[in-house]
Amino acid sequence: MSNFDLVVIGSGPGGYVAAIRGAQKGLKTAIIEDWEIGGTCLNRGCIPTKSMIHSANLYKEAVNGEMFGLLTGQLGFDFEVINKRKIEVVLKLRTGVERLLKANKIEIIRGRGAIKNPQTVIIKTTNGKHEIETKYIIIATGSKPKLLPESMQSIENVFTTDDALAADAKLYKRILISGGGVVGVEFASLYNDLGCEVTIVGSRENLLRRMDTDISKNIMMLFKKRGINIVTPAKIQEIQKAGSELLCKISHKDEVKEVVCDGVLVCIGRAPVTEGLFLEDVDVDRDSSGFIIINENMQTSIPNIYAIGDCTVNSTQLAHAASAQGLNAIDHIVGSPCAVNLKAIPSCVYTSPEIAAVGLTPEEAKERGIEVKISKYMMGGNGKSIITNEDRGFIKLVFDAKTNVLIGAHLMCARATDIISELTSAIANNMTAEEMASVIRPHPTFVEGITEATEDFFGTAIHMLPKRS
């Protein structure tokens, strides 16, 4: 029987990062994976989605190329090539992760892991099963898409994001997306950019309901201008197959609407992957939905068993959060101070324009009894935004009115997913408006918007019209 210091179950961005850091700290480490190295994010999530979005963005820019002096002629795209490029990107990154694991002398064990007791893990393969011993276990099994009731989900051309990101994914001329969260909104933007007729059905009044109200309202307004049909608050009641088409009956307020489409993409949330993980002699505390309960050190109710990422309670469902949790779990195991500040975790939405947020919304701050002062800059005055014809959007900052410390940032603008890093660092380090305003940012860049938004806190923004008194 093999003996290890650390066994990680799952090789997604939480699992493989934890395994590598464990090996760097001197732990004899094994990682168990019953699918592809890299998990959902790399193979059927973040990476392939953004590859497709990049292709769609390039196509959209080319369509509008004449305003930049480009004579593009008759344009089109090949969806098979977009899919092929997506798979090439995934394979290159997956190969890179495998090389990193091997270079760090981590044993990669192919099979399905199950915890027999706090020191023993059983690996099940097609050829049977065997056991390994370990001092510590990190569960990083991730999540899977939630499904519609079987009567609807089993209908041909009703599919999940796993199917949408497969190598043989289809492109539907008319598509209905069930779900108004981050994933549903990203796919709505992607398919719209590729010329599809898109309907998005959300269970709440607003799309992206967990984000700042200005973002939620603006994305809905922008989607409507782009021709995306938004039905909220609503729920799919029934899907009927009608030849090659699908007839969807949707309960919307006090009426039933009918939408005809070619495909239905289901983005109604995710469920933890924990079935069969715990055998009869061991279990850890979980909530009613099966998510694993952890403490601030990522420990479960069994101290030497840790859990990170999407399978845990109150997970942000973000790859970078899972990685950070993995690093902190290893620090706790080896007795080091936690390396990563989990106070400020940025969220990104890869629409057009991009959306990003970190910290508190004004409403969340007020619920905590924090008096806030809000500053805001509309990117229509930003030089780089005008150059690139991406001048729609804003940077909104939330400060503690008593201390002038930045506690929240909410962006909807070009390159928002890159700009948010500076603001995340500011929140993590308790920077004040005065400290942020003292920074020189290059010109012309999108990040100059941070300077203007910060100066608005003092009423001294240069590239904003004076506010009426």
N, C-alpha and C positions, 0 to 999 in steps of 0.2 A: 504494500500500500504506500502511495506517495504521500509525503508530508510537506506542508507549506506553512509559511507565516501568514499569508494572505491569499484568499480565494475570492475573486470578483466574478459575480454571475451577471453576464451581459456586457457587450463590448461597444455600446453606444458612446456618445461624448462624455457621459458620466463615468461609465465603466472603464473605458480604455485609458482615460486621463488618470483615474484613481490608480489603475494598475501600474502605469508608467511612473507616477510619483512614488508609489509604494516601493517599486524596484529601485528608484533613485535613492530612497531612504534606507536601502539595505535589506528590505524584506524579500524573502523568497516567495515569488508571486506566480499565481496561475490565473488565467481568465477563461471562463467557460462561455461558449457561444454556440447556439444551435441553428443559427442562420448565417447572415453575412457579417463580417467584421465591420463595425461602424454603426450598427443598429439602424433604427428608423431614420434618424436625422440624415445620415450620410446616404442611405440607400433608397428610402421612400419618404423623404421629408424635406428638410431645409435645403439640402444641396441640389437635388434634381429640380425642385420647384424653382429655385432662384436661377438655375440654368435656363429653364424654359422662359422665365420672366425676362431674363436678359435678351433672349432671342426675340421675344415679343416687343420689348422696348426698342431694339434696333430696327425692327420692321416699322414700328410706329414713327420713329425718327426719320426713316427713309421716306415714308409716305409724305411727311411734312418737309422733305428736303429742299423743295424749291425756294422756300423763304431764306435758306442759307446759301442759295446760289448753286445748288446741286441739280443737275439734269438727270433725274433718276429713270425716266422712261417708264415702261410698264413694269410694275412691281408685283411680286407675289412671294409666297414662301412654301417650303416643302416641310410638312409636319413630320414626315418620317425622318428627315435630316435633323430637325429640332430634337426629336426623340433620341436619335443616334448620338448627337452631341451631348445630350444629357447623360446617357449611359457612359460615354467616354470620360466625362468629368467625374462621375461617381467611381468608375473603375480606377482612375488615376489616384484619387484620394484614398480609396479603400486599400489599394496596394501600398500607399505611403504609410497608412496606419499599421498595416501588418508588418512592414519593415521596422517601424519604430518599436513595436512590441517585441519582435525577435531581437533587435539590436540591444534592447534592455533586458534580454535573457528572461523574458516572461514566457511561461509555458502556455501555449494556446491549446485548449482542450475543446474539441468539437463534440457537441452533444447537449442534452438538456439537463440542467442542474436542478437538484432537489435537495433540500436541507434535511438530513436525517436527525441530527442533533447539533448543538452549538459548535461542535468540533468536527463534524463529518458531513461531507457533501457527496451525494450519489450522482454520477453522470450516466444518463441513459442515452444509448446510441442504437442504431439499427442492428448492431451486432451483439447487443446485450447491455450490461451495466457494470460499473465498477465504482469503488469508493476512494476518496482521498481525505486526508486529515488536514486540519488547519487551525491556527490560533484565532484568526479573525476572518469574518465573511462580510463582503459588501454586496448588497443586492442592488443591481442596476438594470433591472429587467424591462424598464420602460413602460410604454402604453400602446394601445391599439385603438382603431377607430370604433366609436359607438355606431350601432346600426339602427335602421328603421325596423319596425316589426317585420317578421319573416314574410308576411303576405305581400309586402311592398319591396323589401330588400332583395328578394329572390327573383324579381322580374328582370328580364334582359335589359341591359343598358341603364340599370340603376346600380351605381358603383360608388366606391369610396376613394379616398385620396391614394390608397395603396394601388388601386387600379389605374387612377389618373396618372400615376408616376411610373407605371410599369413600362417595360421596353416596347410593348405592343399597344400602348395607350392610343385611344381613338380621340379624334376631334369632332365634336358634335356641332352642327350648324346652329341648332337651338338647344340651349342647356338651361336647366333649372338647378340652382344650388340651394340645398337645404342647410341653413346655418349662417348666421350673421356675425360670427366671430372673426378672429384674425384669419383663419384658414379659408373660410368661405369668401371673405372680402378679397384676399389675395388672388384666389382662383377667378373670382368675378372680374377683377381688373385684367388678369392675364388673358382670359378668353375674350373679353371685350376688345382688347388690343389686337387680337388675332381675327377680329371681324365677326365673332359669334354673337348671336342674339341671346342675351343673358337675362334671366330672372333670378333674383335672390330672395329667398323666403327666410325671415328671421323671427324667432319666437318672442323677441322683445321689441319695444317701440323703435329703438335706435340700433343701428349697426355699431359694432365695437363699443358696446355699452359699458365696458369696464374702463374705457379710456376717457380722457377729458371731454367735456360736453362740446367744446369748440371743435375738437377733432371729429367727434361723432356726427355733429350737424353738418360740418363741411364735407365729409366724405359722402354723406347721403346726397347732398346738393350736387356735388361733382359727378357722382355716379348717374344721377338723373339727367344731367346735362350731356353725359356721354351716351345716353340711351339705354342704360341699364334699368330694368324694371324692378322696383323694390316693393315687396309686399311684407309689411310689418304692422303690428304684431300678428303673426300667423303661424299655422301649422299644417303640414300635409296630412290630409285625412285619408286619401285613397289615391292609388296609382293604377291606371288601367292600361293594358297593352292594346293598341289600336293599329294593327298592321305594323309598319315600321316606326310608328309614333307612340308617344306616351301621353295619356290624358291624366293630368294631375288635378285633383280636387283639393282646394286649400281653404281651410276655415280662416276667415279674416274678419275680425271684429264680429259683426252680427250677420255676416253673409258667407256664402260659399262661392269662391272664384274657381274658374277652370283655366288651366294653362296647358297648352299643347307644346310639347318639346320632343327632342330626339334622345335626350339623355338626362338623368338626374344624378347629380353629385351630392353625396351625403357627407356633411361636415358638421355634425351635431355634438361634437365633443369626443373625449377619449376615455378609455377605461384602463385600469392597471393590468399589467400582465403578471399575474401571480398564481394562476391556476396550476396546481400540482407542485408548487414551489416548496410547500411545507408538508412534511410527512407527519404521521400521527404522534410521534414523540416530541415534536417541537412546533411552536407557532409563535407569532408575534402579534402584537395588538394592531388591529386595522379598523378603519371606520366602516360604516354600513355599505359603502360602495367598493370596499376591498382595498382602498389605498392604505399604505403602511404608515403608521404613526411613528414619528421620530422626534427626538429632542434637538436642542440647539447644536449638539455635536454630531448629528446624523445617526445617533444610536437608536435602535429599536428598544422594545421592552426587554430584550435579551442583550445585555451590555456588549458582548463581543460580536454581535451581528448589527451591521450598519445598513442603512438604505439611503439611496440618493436618486434624484431625478424624478421622472414622470410617474413612477410607481408610488410616490409618497404623498401624504396628505398636504393639501395647500400648495402643491407644486405649481410653479409658474408655467410648466410645460415648455421650458426654454432650454435649448442645448447648452448655452453658456452658463446657465444657472446650475445645471446638472454637473458640469465640469467643475465649477467652483465648489459645489458641495463635496465632490469627490476629493478635491485637494484638501479641504478642511477636515474631511473624515480621516484621511491619512495623517494629517498633522495631529489629530487627537489620538490616533492609535500609537504614534511614536512619541507622544508627549511634548510636541512642539506647539507654540502659539499658532492659532489659525492664521493662514497666510492671506485669505481673501475676505474682504469686507462684503458681507451679504446684505448690508443695509440698502445698498443702491444697486438694483438689478434692472438694466434697461430692457425695454420691450420694443420690438421693431415690426413694422408691417410693410411689406414690399409691394405697395401699390404704386400708382403714378398719379400725383407725387407720393414720395415715401412718407411714412409716419413713424415716429419714435417717441418714446416717453420713458421717464425715470422718476422715481420719487412719488410724492403725493400730488393729487389733484387739489384744487382749492376746496372742494367739498369734503374730501378726506381729511384735510388739515383742520377744517372747522369742526368736524366730528371729534377730533382729538383735542379740541379746545385751543387750537393755535390760530392766533390772529395773523392774517396773511396780507401781503401786498403783492399785486400782480403787475408784471411789466410785459410788454408785447411789441414785437416788430413784424410788420407785414413785409414779406420778401419781395414785393413789387418794386421796392426801391433799391434792391441789392444788384450791383453791377453784374456779377457772375450769373445771377438768375436771369437777367434780361438778355445777356449774351447767349445763353443756352435755350432761351424761350421757355424757361421753367419758373416764371415769376409769380406763379400762384402759390400762396402758402404763408406760413407764419412760424415764428418762434415765440413761445409763451413761457415765461419763467414765474415760478411761485416762490416768494421769499417769506421767511418769518418776519413779521412786521416789527417785532421787538428787538431781534438780534441782527437783522439784515442777512441772515444765513440762507443760502439757497436750499430749498427743500423739495422742489419739484420742477420738472422741465417737460414741455409738451410741444412737439414739433410736427408740422405737416408741410414739407417743402422738399425740394431736390436735395439729395444726399443726406436726408435726415438720419438715416441709419448709420452714417459715419459721424455726423456732427454730434450725435448724442453721447459719444465717448467722452468728449471734453466735459460735458455737463454731468455725466455720471461721476467722473473724477472729482468734480467740484462738490457734488453732494456728499460723496464718500469722505471727503476731507473737510467738510463743514466750512466751505469757502463763503465769504460774505460778498455782497454786491460790490463793495469797495475793492476787494481783492480781484474779483473777476473783471472789473472795469480797468484795472491797472495793466492788463495783459494786452500786448500788441499782437494783432492778428493780420496776416498778409492780405494784400489787395491785388487783384480782385478774387475773392473766394466766397463760397457760401457761408463759411464760418464767421465772416464779418457780421453776420446777422446776430451772433451772440453779443458782440460789442454793442450793437444798436439796442437790442432788447435789454441788456444790462443798464446802459445809459438811460433808458426810459424809466428805470426805477427812480432815478434822480431828476427826471424831467429834462435831461440834457442831451438826448439823442440828436445826432447831427443830421442824419438823413431821414428825418420824420418831420412832418409839418407840426408846428406848435399846437398844443391842445387848446381848444377854446376854453376860456375861463368862465 
